[in-house]
Amino acid sequence: MNIFRLAGDMTHLMSILVLLLKIYATKSCSGISLKTQELYALVFLTRYLDLFTDFISVYNTVMKLVFIGSSLAIVWCMRMHRTVKRSYDGQLDTFRHYFLVAACFLSALIVHEKFTFQEIFWAFSIYLEAVAILPQLVLLQRSGNVDNLTGQYVFFLGAYRALYILNWIYRYFTEQHFSRWIACISGLVQTALYADFFYYYFISWKNNSKLQLPA
Amino acid sequence: VQDQVSKDEL
């Protein structure tokens, strides 16, 4: 474990806490894409198949349970909770995310580390996570003004993978057999997708103005 | 043989 990875995990956890705070405190999920939340639940469920077979550390197991539990809880809340689901922007959240799932699964069948059930689903989850934010970014552009908590949620979600890239660089130089090129390349694509959001987020922070994404 | 690098990252 190195400082970049720990900071990355904490930032990821922070993004989930901010999202939970927004939904719980405002009893509203306006501006949040249910499709992105469903994609993230799928990412965690397919990535942590080894949850009960490989024990890495207490930290690793606890964090996996937190990520799986929180993502499922958020999807449940946005679908079933009568107050929250009323504020869902269903007519704006129309990204066809099933295509993302199909494309990522196809890619995982072609590019993976080993042709085993677990490795293919792991590669699938890595590719899917890279594009999972697309429905959310599209929804932000369509819904115009972005409330602070939603903006912070997306910011932390983008920042965590950028910290993981630093972690992979660090591990590449400090460990002999370290090669995570699937996660690395996918992580670079993932972080790049946030580039324009980061730009407008920085502008709004500098001008102390409302975050506005151009339509 | 290098054993399968366990997925120690989240």
Interface residues (C-beta under 8 A of the other chain):
Chain A: R5 D9 H12 D50 D54 I56 N60 M63 K64 F67 K114 W122 Y164 N167 H177 F178 S179 R180 A183
Chain B: Q2 Q4 V5 S6 K7 D8 E9 L10
